[in-house]
Amino acid sequence: MPSSPLESPQGAARLARSLLPPLGDRWLHTQGVAKRARELSRSVPEADRQLLVAAAWLHDIGYAPQLRDSGFHPLDGARHLASLGADGRLVRLVAHHSGAVYEARQRGLSAELSVYEREESAVLDALTCADMTTGPAGHRLGFAERIEEILTRYAPGSEVHTAISAALPYLAAAVARADGGITGQPM
C-alpha cells in the first residue's frame, strides 16, 4: 500500500499529467512507458508493482520547464519529488532510471546524482526496460530499435549519445533481466 499519493499509479499519473502534456511526444512517451511498466510489473515482487508503475509515470517529469534546474532530467525530477516529500525509493528510482549515472558523468553531475543512492533491483531493471522499449511517441520498440533511435536523434559526441553508448551493456542486461522475469527467457 503506498504511503503517499505519489507512490500510487493514480497519484503519479496526476502529477505527470499536470506537467508533461505541453511537451507533446514526451507526454506520449511517458504514457507508453507507464503502460509497458504495467506489463512488466509481473517481473517484480508484488509489493513493488505499484511503485514501478508510479516511477514510470514520473521518470521524465524533470523535462518539465518549470522543474529545470541542472538541465539533467533524472536529477531535476528526483529533486522535485523530494521537495514534495515523496518516498525516498521513488525519488531514487526516478534519479537512476535508464543508466542515468552514465549521463551524469558526461554532464559533470555525478556528485549531485550520488545524493540519491542507486539500488540494484528488479524494479529498477523493469523501469529501465519500460523506458528502453518505448519510443519517443509512446510506441513499443525492441531494445535494439530504441537504442538506434536514441543514437540517431542525438549527434555523436553529444552527452546523450556518449552516455548511451557507454551504458549499452548495462541497459541490455537490465532489459534482459526484466523481460526474462516475465517470459522466463532472456531477450
Backbone as ProteinMPNN parsed JSONL, in Angstrom:
{"seq_chain_A": "MPSSPLESPQGAARLARSLLPPLGDRWLHTQGVAKRARELSRSVPEADRQLLVAAAWLHDIGYAPQLRDSGFHPLDGARHLASLGADGRLVRLVAHHSGAVYEARQRGLSAELSVYEREESAVLDALTCADMTTGPAGHRLGFAERIEEILTRYAPGSEVHTAISAALPYLAAAVARADGGITGQPM", "coords_chain_A": {"N_chain_A": [[0.848, -1.194, 0.0], [0.71, 2.172, -0.931], [2.442, 4.847, 0.703], [2.153, 7.501, 0.252], [0.296, 9.725, -1.919], [1.766, 10.05, -4.299], [3.088, 7.697, -4.695], [1.292, 5.936, -5.64], [0.02, 4.571, -8.669], [-2.082, 6.131, -9.722], [-1.888, 8.64, -8.414], [0.694, 9.381, -9.189], [0.333, 9.493, -11.956], [-1.425, 11.652, -12.084], [0.258, 13.781, -11.254], [2.211, 13.691, -13.305], [0.54, 14.253, -15.479], [-0.062, 16.871, -14.905], [2.22, 18.193, -15.599], [3.503, 17.317, -18.009], [1.944, 17.177, -20.522], [2.139, 19.571, -22.238], [4.537, 19.067, -23.489], [4.264, 17.402, -25.634], [5.411, 14.823, -27.524], [6.962, 13.852, -25.416], [5.105, 13.511, -23.374], [3.485, 11.566, -24.573], [5.368, 9.509, -24.758], [5.81, 9.044, -22.002], [3.302, 8.078, -21.201], [3.295, 5.707, -22.683], [5.496, 4.386, -21.521], [4.521, 3.989, -18.94], [2.421, 2.236, -19.491], [3.868, 0.067, -20.499], [5.346, -0.539, -18.21], [3.324, -1.48, -16.547], [2.811, -3.89, -17.874], [5.251, -5.168, -17.432], [5.227, -5.432, -14.735], [4.774, -7.862, -13.582], [7.237, -8.968, -13.346], [8.396, -8.123, -11.051], [8.539, -8.125, -7.421], [5.351, -8.549, -5.844], [4.715, -6.595, -3.931], [6.043, -4.382, -4.892], [4.918, -3.541, -7.248], [3.06, -1.395, -7.7], [4.725, 0.747, -7.084], [6.625, 0.543, -9.16], [5.042, 1.214, -11.443], [4.237, 3.786, -10.724], [6.752, 5.068, -10.673], [7.341, 4.869, -13.384], [5.426, 6.59, -14.506], [6.479, 8.944, -13.535], [9.109, 9.168, -14.364], [10.169, 10.936, -16.31], [9.519, 13.539, -15.518], [11.285, 15.544, -14.926], [11.876, 16.863, -17.275], [10.021, 18.853, -17.545], [9.6, 22.283, -18.071], [9.271, 24.046, -15.862], [10.519, 22.692, -13.839], [13.15, 22.509, -14.417], [16.453, 22.649, -13.438], [19.198, 21.712, -13.087], [19.285, 20.881, -15.675], [19.465, 18.274, -16.276], [17.416, 15.731, -16.635], [16.757, 13.359, -14.996], [17.859, 14.009, -12.499], [16.7, 16.541, -11.963], [13.995, 15.81, -11.873], [14.015, 13.999, -9.694], [14.809, 15.717, -7.63], [12.594, 17.418, -7.526], [10.541, 15.634, -6.787], [11.512, 14.881, -4.273], [11.271, 17.333, -2.986], [8.565, 17.455, -2.766], [8.075, 15.659, -0.836], [8.054, 12.978, -1.472], [8.318, 9.396, -1.252], [11.498, 8.061, -0.476], [12.515, 5.918, -1.985], [11.064, 5.977, -4.401], [11.936, 8.462, -5.343], [14.648, 7.872, -5.718], [14.512, 5.881, -7.708], [13.541, 7.35, -9.899], [15.676, 9.134, -10.139], [17.725, 7.433, -10.982], [16.906, 6.079, -13.284], [17.245, 4.185, -16.291], [20.083, 4.016, -16.568], [21.156, 6.477, -15.654], [23.447, 7.332, -14.339], [25.548, 7.186, -16.143], [25.111, 9.275, -17.962], [25.173, 11.367, -16.163], [27.878, 11.439, -15.503], [28.944, 12.377, -17.941], [27.911, 14.933, -17.954], [29.071, 16.129, -15.807], [27.817, 15.841, -13.353], [27.919, 13.871, -11.444], [28.406, 13.876, -8.647], [26.198, 15.287, -7.672], [24.093, 13.571, -8.448], [24.759, 11.342, -6.958], [23.791, 11.79, -4.451], [21.429, 10.534, -4.289], [20.961, 7.335, -3.574], [21.691, 4.524, -5.548], [19.797, 1.715, -6.37], [20.146, -1.793, -6.821], [17.936, -3.606, -8.393], [14.999, -5.544, -9.217], [12.952, -3.816, -9.746], [14.174, -1.399, -10.629], [15.387, -2.455, -12.906], [13.079, -3.19, -14.398], [11.862, -0.689, -14.766], [13.815, 0.571, -16.301], [13.772, -1.151, -18.507], [11.147, -0.694, -19.44], [11.37, 1.985, -20.264], [13.388, 1.75, -22.165], [12.209, 0.297, -24.151], [10.237, 1.689, -25.29], [9.231, 4.013, -27.611], [9.84, 7.492, -28.639], [7.314, 8.639, -29.12], [5.625, 7.104, -27.666], [5.188, 4.565, -28.67], [5.692, 1.029, -28.904], [8.88, -0.385, -28.992], [11.538, -2.563, -30.03], [14.432, -3.355, -28.057], [16.944, -2.949, -29.419], [16.069, -1.349, -31.555], [15.212, 0.907, -30.15], [17.593, 1.839, -29.002], [18.996, 2.441, -31.343], [17.317, 4.468, -32.305], [17.69, 6.471, -30.325], [20.456, 6.96, -30.581], [20.495, 7.953, -33.138], [18.941, 10.232, -32.928], [20.411, 11.881, -31.24], [23.411, 13.589, -31.694], [26.607, 12.164, -32.58], [29.124, 12.342, -30.107], [27.676, 14.044, -28.511], [26.39, 14.57, -25.163], [24.331, 12.759, -24.487], [24.451, 10.795, -26.549], [27.055, 9.802, -26.157], [26.83, 8.879, -23.507], [24.759, 6.912, -23.683], [25.967, 5.123, -25.417], [28.108, 4.237, -23.814], [26.656, 3.099, -21.747], [25.412, 0.936, -22.835], [25.967, -1.977, -22.415], [25.087, -2.258, -19.719], [22.388, -1.376, -19.92], [21.33, -3.257, -21.755], [21.574, -5.596, -20.246], [19.869, -5.031, -18.067], [17.384, -4.818, -19.384], [17.17, -7.42, -20.413], [17.076, -8.89, -18.011], [14.668, -7.924, -16.893], [12.752, -8.474, -18.903], [13.107, -11.223, -19.146], [12.158, -11.949, -16.677], [9.483, -12.022, -17.004], [8.859, -13.637, -19.217], [10.424, -15.768, -18.732], [12.516, -16.271, -20.293], [15.592, -14.98, -21.505], [16.105, -11.964, -23.418]], "CA_chain_A": [[0.0, 0.0, 0.0], [1.523, 3.383, -0.981], [2.362, 5.704, 1.882], [1.773, 8.846, -0.195], [-0.398, 9.66, -3.217], [2.701, 9.975, -5.422], [3.551, 6.332, -4.854], [0.269, 5.152, -6.331], [-0.002, 4.907, -10.097], [-3.047, 7.202, -9.993], [-1.31, 9.905, -7.953], [1.831, 9.684, -10.052], [-0.209, 9.898, -13.259], [-1.952, 13.024, -11.942], [1.377, 14.727, -11.255], [2.768, 13.719, -14.662], [-0.444, 14.934, -16.333], [-0.024, 18.309, -14.61], [3.494, 18.762, -16.041], [4.085, 16.874, -19.278], [1.222, 17.298, -21.8], [2.636, 20.581, -23.185], [5.773, 18.618, -24.132], [3.927, 16.584, -26.806], [5.899, 13.451, -27.568], [7.444, 13.44, -24.088], [3.916, 13.029, -22.671], [3.12, 10.295, -25.208], [6.384, 8.546, -24.315], [5.549, 8.726, -20.598], [2.131, 7.199, -21.158], [3.724, 4.401, -23.19], [6.365, 3.761, -20.518], [3.646, 3.522, -17.847], [1.722, 1.033, -19.991], [4.871, -1.01, -20.557], [5.668, -0.89, -16.82], [2.24, -2.351, -16.071], [3.057, -5.212, -18.461], [6.45, -5.734, -16.812], [5.095, -5.481, -13.278], [4.822, -9.266, -13.157], [8.64, -9.351, -13.146], [8.871, -7.591, -9.762], [7.717, -8.597, -6.297], [4.011, -7.956, -5.813], [4.726, -5.396, -3.085], [6.706, -3.278, -5.615], [4.297, -3.309, -8.557], [2.535, -0.026, -7.791], [5.886, 1.636, -7.107], [7.167, 0.508, -10.522], [4.196, 1.973, -12.363], [4.337, 5.193, -10.319], [8.048, 5.567, -11.158], [7.235, 5.011, -14.84], [4.693, 7.842, -14.769], [7.249, 10.113, -13.089], [10.517, 9.095, -14.742], [10.603, 12.06, -17.155], [8.963, 14.845, -15.12], [12.365, 16.528, -14.905], [11.88, 17.615, -18.535], [9.074, 19.973, -17.471], [10.377, 23.52, -17.977], [9.221, 24.654, -14.535], [11.339, 21.915, -12.911], [14.547, 22.516, -14.862], [17.447, 23.305, -12.589], [20.506, 21.289, -13.589], [19.173, 20.549, -17.09], [19.569, 16.823, -16.366], [16.05, 15.423, -16.214], [16.597, 12.458, -13.849], [18.2, 14.75, -11.288], [15.674, 17.566, -11.723], [12.779, 15.117, -11.459], [14.218, 13.48, -8.34], [14.795, 16.859, -6.7], [11.213, 17.879, -7.377], [9.813, 14.645, -5.986], [11.985, 15.004, -2.886], [10.701, 18.568, -2.421], [7.149, 17.182, -2.497], [8.003, 14.686, 0.246], [7.847, 11.63, -1.999], [9.099, 8.322, -0.666], [12.871, 8.062, -0.954], [12.751, 4.907, -3.01], [10.512, 6.524, -5.646], [12.87, 9.514, -5.756], [15.881, 7.238, -6.206], [14.224, 5.213, -8.985], [13.497, 8.403, -10.927], [17.038, 9.657, -10.292], [18.652, 6.473, -11.598], [16.346, 5.286, -14.373], [17.903, 4.042, -17.597], [21.528, 4.247, -16.53], [21.405, 7.922, -15.524], [24.802, 7.574, -13.854], [26.435, 7.358, -17.299], [24.954, 10.642, -18.472], [25.627, 12.284, -15.105], [29.335, 11.575, -15.685], [29.181, 13.235, -19.104], [27.482, 16.298, -17.638], [29.764, 16.615, -14.607], [26.827, 15.887, -12.275], [27.979, 12.624, -10.682], [28.283, 14.141, -7.206], [24.808, 15.664, -7.403], [23.259, 12.384, -8.578], [25.108, 10.368, -5.92], [22.982, 12.08, -3.257], [20.356, 9.543, -4.35], [21.588, 6.025, -3.675], [21.168, 3.679, -6.622], [19.516, 0.341, -5.952], [20.176, -2.875, -7.807], [16.684, -4.303, -8.103], [14.095, -5.888, -10.32], [12.136, -2.633, -10.045], [14.965, -0.516, -11.489], [15.513, -3.135, -14.207], [11.806, -3.103, -15.119], [11.688, 0.707, -15.169], [14.747, 0.779, -17.414], [13.236, -1.898, -19.651], [9.967, 0.024, -19.95], [11.856, 3.179, -20.954], [14.237, 1.36, -23.293], [11.42, -0.425, -25.158], [9.152, 2.598, -25.666], [9.745, 5.087, -28.455], [9.58, 8.864, -28.218], [5.891, 8.983, -29.209], [4.857, 6.16, -26.872], [5.004, 3.283, -29.34], [6.562, -0.06, -28.459], [10.041, -0.68, -29.836], [12.509, -3.505, -29.498], [15.563, -2.681, -27.42], [17.909, -2.503, -30.426], [15.451, -0.226, -32.282], [15.202, 2.081, -29.256], [18.97, 2.34, -28.926], [19.278, 3.069, -32.64], [16.543, 5.722, -32.351], [18.359, 7.455, -29.466], [21.759, 7.309, -31.155], [20.231, 8.745, -34.342], [18.368, 11.516, -32.51], [21.468, 12.683, -30.606], [24.62, 13.565, -32.515], [27.815, 11.582, -31.989], [29.864, 13.315, -29.308], [26.8, 14.714, -27.544], [26.373, 13.919, -23.853], [23.41, 11.626, -24.501], [24.994, 9.768, -27.433], [28.215, 9.213, -25.483], [26.368, 8.146, -22.326], [24.028, 5.71, -24.101], [26.968, 4.194, -25.966], [28.828, 3.649, -22.675], [25.701, 2.364, -20.905], [24.773, -0.138, -23.597], [25.962, -3.295, -21.744], [24.215, -2.181, -18.533], [20.991, -1.295, -20.357], [20.953, -4.544, -22.345], [21.425, -6.569, -19.162], [18.647, -4.684, -17.316], [16.244, -5.178, -20.225], [17.1, -8.883, -20.457], [16.601, -9.378, -16.709], [13.246, -7.589, -16.713], [11.94, -9.217, -19.867], [13.22, -12.621, -18.76], [11.349, -12.143, -15.486], [8.091, -12.259, -17.42], [8.749, -14.748, -20.152], [11.277, -16.865, -18.307], [13.579, -16.374, -21.272], [16.259, -13.718, -21.782], [15.8, -11.411, -24.75]], "C_chain_A": [[0.887, 1.248, 0.0], [1.331, 4.236, 0.265], [2.046, 7.152, 1.52], [1.1, 8.726, -1.553], [0.549, 9.526, -4.414], [3.173, 8.555, -5.68], [2.492, 5.427, -5.478], [0.319, 5.521, -7.812], [-0.948, 6.069, -10.407], [-2.492, 8.571, -9.581], [-0.139, 10.336, -8.813], [1.356, 10.15, -11.423], [-0.768, 11.315, -13.192], [-0.821, 14.053, -11.979], [1.981, 14.824, -12.659], [1.851, 14.482, -15.609], [-0.438, 16.45, -16.094], [1.221, 18.979, -15.191], [3.859, 18.471, -17.499], [3.276, 17.069, -20.548], [1.714, 18.402, -22.733], [3.891, 20.148, -23.946], [5.533, 17.608, -25.251], [4.404, 15.156, -26.714], [6.413, 12.974, -26.215], [6.277, 12.888, -23.264], [3.464, 11.687, -23.255], [4.086, 9.186, -24.787], [6.101, 8.107, -22.878], [4.352, 7.79, -20.464], [2.489, 5.787, -21.638], [4.614, 3.664, -22.198], [5.525, 3.234, -19.352], [2.891, 2.26, -18.268], [2.675, -0.161, -20.008], [5.246, -1.464, -19.146], [4.579, -1.783, -16.227], [2.425, -3.778, -16.605], [4.212, -5.913, -17.753], [6.3, -5.934, -15.31], [5.108, -6.919, -12.748], [6.245, -9.737, -12.898], [9.202, -8.844, -11.824], [8.016, -8.159, -8.633], [6.386, -7.847, -6.242], [3.977, -6.654, -5.018], [5.302, -4.178, -3.801], [6.005, -2.884, -6.908], [3.736, -1.9, -8.712], [3.669, 0.987, -7.851], [6.498, 1.694, -8.504], [6.343, 1.374, -11.46], [4.219, 3.46, -12.007], [5.651, 5.796, -10.822], [8.033, 5.748, -12.673], [6.504, 6.295, -15.206], [5.578, 9.056, -14.504], [8.67, 10.18, -13.636], [11.009, 10.296, -15.543], [10.049, 13.416, -16.727], [10.033, 15.936, -15.074], [12.539, 17.297, -16.205], [10.943, 18.817, -18.488], [9.854, 21.273, -17.254], [10.395, 24.13, -16.575], [10.051, 23.891, -13.501], [12.817, 21.938, -13.262], [15.416, 23.31, -13.904], [18.831, 22.974, -13.139], [20.488, 21.09, -15.104], [19.316, 19.06, -17.345], [18.289, 16.251, -15.783], [15.929, 14.403, -15.082], [16.86, 13.168, -12.517], [17.139, 15.797, -10.964], [14.354, 16.943, -11.286], [12.882, 14.609, -10.033], [14.172, 14.61, -7.319], [13.375, 17.355, -6.47], [10.409, 16.915, -6.518], [10.23, 14.715, -4.52], [11.38, 16.24, -2.224], [9.219, 18.408, -2.086], [6.967, 16.171, -1.357], [7.742, 13.268, -0.223], [8.748, 10.636, -1.268], [10.495, 8.299, -1.294], [13.143, 7.058, -2.049], [12.229, 5.366, -4.368], [11.458, 7.582, -6.202], [14.116, 8.893, -6.37], [15.666, 6.504, -7.53], [14.182, 6.224, -10.129], [14.907, 8.924, -11.191], [17.924, 8.73, -11.122], [18.076, 5.667, -12.753], [17.25, 5.299, -15.608], [19.382, 4.422, -17.599], [21.911, 5.706, -16.413], [22.829, 8.237, -15.077], [25.776, 7.814, -15.011], [26.337, 8.778, -17.862], [25.389, 11.667, -17.441], [27.133, 12.505, -15.215], [29.651, 12.527, -16.83], [28.886, 14.704, -18.8], [28.205, 16.894, -16.43], [28.836, 16.708, -13.407], [26.817, 14.61, -11.425], [27.786, 12.854, -9.19], [26.845, 14.482, -6.841], [23.88, 14.446, -7.465], [23.524, 11.395, -7.442], [24.418, 10.639, -4.589], [21.867, 11.04, -3.143], [20.991, 8.179, -4.591], [20.892, 5.175, -4.739], [20.956, 2.273, -6.093], [19.683, -0.601, -7.129], [18.927, -3.686, -7.527], [15.931, -4.635, -9.38], [13.251, -4.681, -10.706], [12.906, -1.677, -10.955], [15.158, -1.15, -12.861], [14.23, -2.987, -15.029], [11.532, -1.678, -15.582], [12.578, 1.021, -16.368], [14.247, 0.069, -18.665], [12.044, -1.173, -20.267], [10.39, 1.242, -20.766], [12.608, 2.81, -22.236], [13.52, 0.489, -24.322], [10.184, 0.385, -25.564], [9.753, 3.767, -26.435], [9.322, 6.459, -27.986], [8.112, 9.269, -28.27], [5.012, 7.935, -28.521], [4.644, 4.8, -27.499], [6.046, 2.269, -28.851], [7.671, -0.265, -29.481], [10.816, -1.825, -29.208], [13.675, -2.721, -28.92], [16.55, -2.137, -28.453], [17.364, -1.317, -31.224], [15.478, 1.049, -31.438], [16.602, 2.681, -29.142], [19.333, 3.051, -30.22], [18.569, 4.414, -32.758], [17.236, 6.809, -31.535], [19.668, 7.909, -30.102], [21.621, 8.088, -32.458], [19.754, 10.144, -33.971], [19.429, 12.442, -31.925], [22.768, 12.497, -31.379], [25.771, 12.856, -31.805], [28.614, 12.676, -31.274], [29.003, 14.077, -28.318], [26.808, 13.92, -26.24], [25.502, 12.664, -23.869], [23.971, 10.494, -25.359], [26.155, 9.049, -26.748], [27.79, 8.363, -24.295], [25.654, 6.853, -22.701], [25.002, 4.673, -24.663], [27.717, 3.488, -24.839], [27.923, 2.745, -21.842], [25.139, 1.128, -21.58], [24.832, -1.509, -22.915], [25.056, -3.317, -20.506], [22.745, -2.199, -18.95], [20.514, -2.619, -20.931], [20.727, -5.587, -21.252], [20.155, -6.301, -18.352], [17.404, -5.092, -18.093], [16.083, -6.699, -20.262], [16.592, -9.449, -19.129], [15.119, -9.115, -16.538], [12.372, -8.394, -17.653], [11.975, -10.709, -19.556], [12.393, -12.948, -17.538], [9.895, -12.413, -15.814], [7.997, -13.535, -18.258], [9.509, -15.976, -19.693], [12.446, -17.071, -19.254], [14.264, -15.023, -21.409], [15.923, -13.254, -23.189], [16.721, -11.981, -25.798]], "O_chain_A": [[1.75, 1.368, 0.87], [0.232, 4.341, 0.809], [1.707, 7.946, 2.397], [1.304, 7.741, -2.263], [0.173, 8.95, -5.435], [3.616, 8.246, -6.787], [2.774, 4.275, -5.805], [0.628, 6.661, -8.161], [-0.646, 6.901, -11.262], [-2.617, 9.544, -10.325], [0.006, 11.516, -9.131], [1.91, 11.093, -11.988], [-0.605, 12.093, -14.132], [-0.929, 15.075, -12.656], [2.235, 15.926, -13.147], [2.316, 15.262, -16.44], [-0.776, 17.219, -16.994], [1.277, 20.206, -15.269], [4.471, 19.315, -18.154], [3.885, 17.125, -21.616], [1.711, 18.19, -23.946], [4.27, 20.782, -24.931], [6.484, 17.018, -25.765], [3.879, 14.364, -25.931], [6.303, 11.788, -25.905], [6.442, 11.909, -22.536], [3.101, 10.777, -22.51], [3.668, 8.065, -24.496], [6.149, 6.915, -22.577], [4.392, 6.825, -19.7], [2.037, 4.797, -21.063], [4.501, 2.447, -22.05], [5.793, 2.149, -18.836], [2.746, 1.326, -17.478], [2.321, -1.26, -19.58], [5.443, -2.658, -18.916], [4.873, -2.728, -15.495], [2.221, -4.75, -15.879], [4.153, -7.117, -17.504], [7.163, -6.546, -14.68], [5.425, -7.147, -11.581], [6.447, -10.791, -12.294], [10.362, -9.105, -11.507], [6.899, -8.621, -8.866], [6.316, -6.659, -6.557], [3.28, -5.713, -5.398], [5.076, -3.05, -3.364], [6.462, -1.973, -7.598], [3.922, -1.277, -9.757], [3.586, 1.974, -8.582], [6.851, 2.772, -8.982], [6.899, 2.187, -12.199], [4.222, 4.306, -12.902], [5.66, 6.913, -11.341], [8.647, 6.681, -13.19], [6.92, 7.009, -16.118], [5.443, 10.081, -15.172], [9.372, 11.162, -13.393], [12.188, 10.638, -15.45], [10.104, 14.365, -17.509], [9.715, 17.121, -15.174], [13.273, 18.284, -16.241], [11.064, 19.718, -19.319], [10.683, 21.35, -16.347], [11.414, 24.67, -16.145], [10.265, 24.392, -12.397], [13.647, 21.447, -12.498], [15.151, 24.474, -13.604], [19.548, 23.861, -13.602], [21.536, 21.123, -15.749], [19.293, 18.621, -18.495], [18.093, 16.282, -14.568], [15.041, 14.569, -14.246], [16.155, 12.942, -11.533], [16.725, 15.924, -9.812], [13.669, 17.488, -10.421], [11.949, 14.766, -9.247], [13.56, 14.469, -6.26], [13.0, 17.674, -5.342], [9.679, 17.337, -5.622], [9.387, 14.619, -3.628], [11.018, 16.207, -1.048], [8.682, 19.122, -1.239], [5.841, 15.867, -0.965], [7.259, 12.44, 0.549], [9.799, 10.998, -0.738], [10.645, 8.494, -2.5], [13.931, 7.329, -2.955], [12.894, 5.159, -5.383], [11.748, 7.594, -7.399], [14.585, 9.336, -7.419], [16.551, 6.508, -8.385], [14.727, 5.974, -11.204], [15.287, 9.131, -12.343], [18.775, 9.195, -11.88], [18.675, 4.676, -13.17], [17.917, 6.289, -15.911], [19.864, 5.072, -18.526], [22.896, 6.133, -17.015], [23.359, 9.3, -15.402], [26.731, 8.575, -14.862], [27.347, 9.399, -18.193], [25.917, 12.721, -17.796], [27.613, 13.625, -15.041], [30.524, 13.385, -16.705], [29.539, 15.601, -19.332], [27.967, 18.048, -16.075], [29.033, 17.554, -12.534], [25.823, 14.307, -10.765], [27.069, 12.094, -8.538], [26.333, 14.021, -5.821], [22.985, 14.303, -6.632], [22.612, 10.689, -7.012], [24.459, 9.798, -3.691], [21.42, 10.709, -2.044], [21.496, 7.903, -5.679], [19.664, 5.123, -4.809], [21.834, 1.707, -5.442], [19.4, -0.253, -8.275], [18.864, -4.388, -6.518], [16.189, -4.09, -10.454], [12.874, -4.535, -11.869], [12.358, -1.192, -11.945], [15.1, -0.455, -13.876], [14.288, -2.691, -16.223], [11.019, -1.479, -16.683], [12.144, 1.659, -17.327], [14.295, 0.628, -19.761], [11.952, -1.056, -21.489], [9.836, 1.502, -21.834], [12.474, 3.479, -23.26], [14.145, -0.004, -25.261], [9.219, -0.156, -26.105], [10.676, 4.428, -25.958], [8.538, 6.586, -27.045], [7.701, 10.163, -27.53], [3.806, 7.878, -28.759], [3.974, 3.954, -26.907], [7.145, 2.64, -28.439], [7.422, -0.312, -30.686], [10.757, -2.033, -27.996], [13.877, -1.555, -29.258], [16.95, -0.976, -28.366], [18.105, -0.384, -31.534], [15.735, 2.137, -31.954], [16.763, 3.9, -29.182], [19.912, 4.137, -30.197], [19.145, 5.384, -33.251], [17.359, 7.944, -31.995], [19.955, 9.104, -30.156], [22.54, 8.811, -32.843], [20.118, 11.124, -34.622], [19.352, 13.658, -32.096], [23.167, 11.371, -31.677], [25.898, 12.935, -30.583], [28.757, 13.79, -31.78], [29.523, 14.691, -27.387], [27.184, 12.749, -26.216], [25.889, 11.628, -23.329], [23.963, 9.34, -24.929], [26.222, 7.82, -26.763], [28.311, 7.267, -24.088], [25.913, 5.809, -22.103], [24.86, 3.478, -24.403], [27.936, 2.278, -24.9], [28.377, 1.74, -21.294], [24.444, 0.343, -20.935], [23.794, -2.168, -22.844], [24.34, -4.292, -20.279], [21.95, -2.956, -18.393], [19.405, -3.06, -20.626], [19.785, -6.375, -21.333], [19.443, -7.238, -17.99], [16.47, -5.652, -17.519], [14.966, -7.204, -20.151], [15.778, -10.373, -19.114], [14.385, -9.992, -16.084], [11.352, -8.94, -17.234], [10.957, -11.387, -19.692], [11.967, -14.09, -17.364], [9.16, -12.968, -14.998], [7.147, -14.393, -18.017], [9.285, -17.082, -20.184], [13.276, -17.953, -19.036], [13.58, -14.0, -21.428], [15.512, -14.044, -24.04], [16.612, -11.631, -26.973]]}, "name": "protein", "num_of_chains": 1, "seq": "MPSSPLESPQGAARLARSLLPPLGDRWLHTQGVAKRARELSRSVPEADRQLLVAAAWLHDIGYAPQLRDSGFHPLDGARHLASLGADGRLVRLVAHHSGAVYEARQRGLSAELSVYEREESAVLDALTCADMTTGPAGHRLGFAERIEEILTRYAPGSEVHTAISAALPYLAAAVARADGGITGQPM"}
